[in-house]
Amino acid sequence: MKLKIKLFGILADKAGTSEIEIETESKIDKDSLLKIIDKKYPAFGKTNYVIAVNKKITNENNAVNVSDEIAILPPFAGG
């Protein structure tokens, strides 16, 4: 299964692209996906970020499907 993941802000800068692909052999949950991403992109480990699935930030460890829109977002700041 190939998952496309959109990156924003400093995470896109660190990866050198605004979208990455992660290949998995079977269904995967959010926490397992984040472990794979952290291993493949160790520079992300020093940056706090959240994951959004289908445009909703989630803290739950739900399954991630190939049809889901997945995004990794850095901390937000504003004023």
mmCIF file of the C-alpha atoms, coordinates in Angstrom:
data_MODEL
# 
_entry.id   MODEL 
# 
loop_
_atom_site.group_PDB 
_atom_site.id 
_atom_site.type_symbol 
_atom_site.label_atom_id 
_atom_site.label_alt_id 
_atom_site.label_comp_id 
_atom_site.label_asym_id 
_atom_site.label_entity_id 
_atom_site.label_seq_id 
_atom_site.pdbx_PDB_ins_code 
_atom_site.Cartn_x 
_atom_site.Cartn_y 
_atom_site.Cartn_z 
_atom_site.occupancy 
_atom_site.B_iso_or_equiv 
_atom_site.pdbx_formal_charge 
_atom_site.auth_seq_id 
_atom_site.auth_comp_id 
_atom_site.auth_asym_id 
_atom_site.auth_atom_id 
_atom_site.pdbx_PDB_model_num 
ATOM 1  C CA . MET A 1 1  ? 0.000  0.000  0.000  1.00 0.00 ? 1  MET A CA 1 
ATOM 2  C CA . LYS A 1 2  ? 1.404  3.378  -0.971 1.00 0.00 ? 2  LYS A CA 1 
ATOM 3  C CA . LEU A 1 3  ? 0.404  6.388  1.143  1.00 0.00 ? 3  LEU A CA 1 
ATOM 4  C CA . LYS A 1 4  ? 0.861  9.950  -0.089 1.00 0.00 ? 4  LYS A CA 1 
ATOM 5  C CA . ILE A 1 5  ? 1.553  12.420 2.701  1.00 0.00 ? 5  ILE A CA 1 
ATOM 6  C CA . LYS A 1 6  ? 1.519  16.201 2.310  1.00 0.00 ? 6  LYS A CA 1 
ATOM 7  C CA . LEU A 1 7  ? 4.114  18.215 4.212  1.00 0.00 ? 7  LEU A CA 1 
ATOM 8  C CA . PHE A 1 8  ? 3.900  21.847 5.222  1.00 0.00 ? 8  PHE A CA 1 
ATOM 9  C CA . GLY A 1 9  ? 6.211  24.553 6.519  1.00 0.00 ? 9  GLY A CA 1 
ATOM 10 C CA . ILE A 1 10 ? 9.545  23.549 8.010  1.00 0.00 ? 10 ILE A CA 1 
ATOM 11 C CA . LEU A 1 11 ? 8.773  19.866 7.480  1.00 0.00 ? 11 LEU A CA 1 
ATOM 12 C CA . ALA A 1 12 ? 8.561  20.374 3.716  1.00 0.00 ? 12 ALA A CA 1 
ATOM 13 C CA . ASP A 1 13 ? 11.832 22.320 3.911  1.00 0.00 ? 13 ASP A CA 1 
ATOM 14 C CA . LYS A 1 14 ? 13.561 19.516 5.822  1.00 0.00 ? 14 LYS A CA 1 
ATOM 15 C CA . ALA A 1 15 ? 12.306 16.852 3.400  1.00 0.00 ? 15 ALA A CA 1 
ATOM 16 C CA . GLY A 1 16 ? 13.030 18.972 0.329  1.00 0.00 ? 16 GLY A CA 1 
ATOM 17 C CA . THR A 1 17 ? 9.534  18.323 -1.008 1.00 0.00 ? 17 THR A CA 1 
ATOM 18 C CA . SER A 1 18 ? 5.905  19.075 -0.185 1.00 0.00 ? 18 SER A CA 1 
ATOM 19 C CA . GLU A 1 19 ? 4.779  15.462 -0.585 1.00 0.00 ? 19 GLU A CA 1 
ATOM 20 C CA . ILE A 1 20 ? 6.293  12.121 0.388  1.00 0.00 ? 20 ILE A CA 1 
ATOM 21 C CA . GLU A 1 21 ? 5.228  8.547  -0.238 1.00 0.00 ? 21 GLU A CA 1 
ATOM 22 C CA . ILE A 1 22 ? 5.420  5.770  2.317  1.00 0.00 ? 22 ILE A CA 1 
ATOM 23 C CA . GLU A 1 23 ? 5.133  2.162  1.175  1.00 0.00 ? 23 GLU A CA 1 
ATOM 24 C CA . THR A 1 24 ? 3.595  -0.353 3.576  1.00 0.00 ? 24 THR A CA 1 
ATOM 25 C CA . GLU A 1 25 ? 2.815  -4.015 3.103  1.00 0.00 ? 25 GLU A CA 1 
ATOM 26 C CA . SER A 1 26 ? -0.557 -3.908 4.818  1.00 0.00 ? 26 SER A CA 1 
ATOM 27 C CA . LYS A 1 27 ? -2.979 -1.649 6.652  1.00 0.00 ? 27 LYS A CA 1 
ATOM 28 C CA . ILE A 1 28 ? -1.305 0.632  9.134  1.00 0.00 ? 28 ILE A CA 1 
ATOM 29 C CA . ASP A 1 29 ? -2.359 2.757  12.076 1.00 0.00 ? 29 ASP A CA 1 
ATOM 30 C CA . LYS A 1 30 ? -1.400 6.374  12.693 1.00 0.00 ? 30 LYS A CA 1 
ATOM 31 C CA . ASP A 1 31 ? 1.243  5.644  15.340 1.00 0.00 ? 31 ASP A CA 1 
ATOM 32 C CA . SER A 1 32 ? 2.970  3.021  13.175 1.00 0.00 ? 32 SER A CA 1 
ATOM 33 C CA . LEU A 1 33 ? 2.960  5.430  10.239 1.00 0.00 ? 33 LEU A CA 1 
ATOM 34 C CA . LEU A 1 34 ? 4.592  8.135  12.367 1.00 0.00 ? 34 LEU A CA 1 
ATOM 35 C CA . LYS A 1 35 ? 7.319  5.685  13.449 1.00 0.00 ? 35 LYS A CA 1 
ATOM 36 C CA . ILE A 1 36 ? 8.087  4.907  9.798  1.00 0.00 ? 36 ILE A CA 1 
ATOM 37 C CA . ILE A 1 37 ? 8.195  8.616  8.933  1.00 0.00 ? 37 ILE A CA 1 
ATOM 38 C CA . ASP A 1 38 ? 10.474 9.406  11.892 1.00 0.00 ? 38 ASP A CA 1 
ATOM 39 C CA . LYS A 1 39 ? 12.846 6.614  10.817 1.00 0.00 ? 39 LYS A CA 1 
ATOM 40 C CA . LYS A 1 40 ? 12.877 7.696  7.155  1.00 0.00 ? 40 LYS A CA 1 
ATOM 41 C CA . TYR A 1 41 ? 13.148 11.419 8.004  1.00 0.00 ? 41 TYR A CA 1 
ATOM 42 C CA . PRO A 1 42 ? 15.158 11.652 11.262 1.00 0.00 ? 42 PRO A CA 1 
ATOM 43 C CA . ALA A 1 43 ? 15.284 15.466 11.040 1.00 0.00 ? 43 ALA A CA 1 
ATOM 44 C CA . PHE A 1 44 ? 11.537 15.486 11.746 1.00 0.00 ? 44 PHE A CA 1 
ATOM 45 C CA . GLY A 1 45 ? 12.197 14.046 15.205 1.00 0.00 ? 45 GLY A CA 1 
ATOM 46 C CA . LYS A 1 46 ? 13.505 17.408 16.371 1.00 0.00 ? 46 LYS A CA 1 
ATOM 47 C CA . THR A 1 47 ? 10.356 19.206 15.221 1.00 0.00 ? 47 THR A CA 1 
ATOM 48 C CA . ASN A 1 48 ? 6.990  19.029 16.911 1.00 0.00 ? 48 ASN A CA 1 
ATOM 49 C CA . TYR A 1 49 ? 4.214  18.230 14.480 1.00 0.00 ? 49 TYR A CA 1 
ATOM 50 C CA . VAL A 1 50 ? 0.694  16.860 14.249 1.00 0.00 ? 50 VAL A CA 1 
ATOM 51 C CA . ILE A 1 51 ? -0.962 14.618 11.724 1.00 0.00 ? 51 ILE A CA 1 
ATOM 52 C CA . ALA A 1 52 ? -4.225 15.407 9.983  1.00 0.00 ? 52 ALA A CA 1 
ATOM 53 C CA . VAL A 1 53 ? -6.288 12.703 8.324  1.00 0.00 ? 53 VAL A CA 1 
ATOM 54 C CA . ASN A 1 54 ? -8.963 13.897 5.930  1.00 0.00 ? 54 ASN A CA 1 
ATOM 55 C CA . LYS A 1 55 ? -8.403 17.501 7.047  1.00 0.00 ? 55 LYS A CA 1 
ATOM 56 C CA . LYS A 1 56 ? -8.923 16.752 10.759 1.00 0.00 ? 56 LYS A CA 1 
ATOM 57 C CA . ILE A 1 57 ? -6.082 16.802 13.276 1.00 0.00 ? 57 ILE A CA 1 
ATOM 58 C CA . THR A 1 58 ? -6.197 13.555 15.177 1.00 0.00 ? 58 THR A CA 1 
ATOM 59 C CA . ASN A 1 59 ? -4.646 12.253 18.378 1.00 0.00 ? 59 ASN A CA 1 
ATOM 60 C CA . GLU A 1 60 ? -6.354 8.876  18.112 1.00 0.00 ? 60 GLU A CA 1 
ATOM 61 C CA . ASN A 1 61 ? -4.497 5.853  16.787 1.00 0.00 ? 61 ASN A CA 1 
ATOM 62 C CA . ASN A 1 62 ? -6.933 4.990  13.987 1.00 0.00 ? 62 ASN A CA 1 
ATOM 63 C CA . ALA A 1 63 ? -6.190 3.004  10.858 1.00 0.00 ? 63 ALA A CA 1 
ATOM 64 C CA . VAL A 1 64 ? -4.926 4.981  7.880  1.00 0.00 ? 64 VAL A CA 1 
ATOM 65 C CA . ASN A 1 65 ? -6.189 4.006  4.428  1.00 0.00 ? 65 ASN A CA 1 
ATOM 66 C CA . VAL A 1 66 ? -4.730 4.611  1.001  1.00 0.00 ? 66 VAL A CA 1 
ATOM 67 C CA . SER A 1 67 ? -7.731 6.782  0.126  1.00 0.00 ? 67 SER A CA 1 
ATOM 68 C CA . ASP A 1 68 ? -7.205 9.080  3.137  1.00 0.00 ? 68 ASP A CA 1 
ATOM 69 C CA . GLU A 1 69 ? -5.775 12.558 2.712  1.00 0.00 ? 69 GLU A CA 1 
ATOM 70 C CA . ILE A 1 70 ? -2.828 12.641 5.106  1.00 0.00 ? 70 ILE A CA 1 
ATOM 71 C CA . ALA A 1 71 ? -0.942 15.794 6.070  1.00 0.00 ? 71 ALA A CA 1 
ATOM 72 C CA . ILE A 1 72 ? 1.804  16.507 8.568  1.00 0.00 ? 72 ILE A CA 1 
ATOM 73 C CA . LEU A 1 73 ? 1.675  19.980 10.033 1.00 0.00 ? 73 LEU A CA 1 
ATOM 74 C CA . PRO A 1 74 ? 4.316  21.884 12.016 1.00 0.00 ? 74 PRO A CA 1 
ATOM 75 C CA . PRO A 1 75 ? 3.389  24.030 15.024 1.00 0.00 ? 75 PRO A CA 1 
ATOM 76 C CA . PHE A 1 76 ? 1.236  27.025 14.194 1.00 0.00 ? 76 PHE A CA 1 
ATOM 77 C CA . ALA A 1 77 ? 1.991  30.565 15.255 1.00 0.00 ? 77 ALA A CA 1 
ATOM 78 C CA . GLY A 1 78 ? -0.024 33.628 14.690 1.00 0.00 ? 78 GLY A CA 1 
ATOM 79 C CA . GLY A 1 79 ? -0.958 36.947 15.985 1.00 0.00 ? 79 GLY A CA 1 
# 
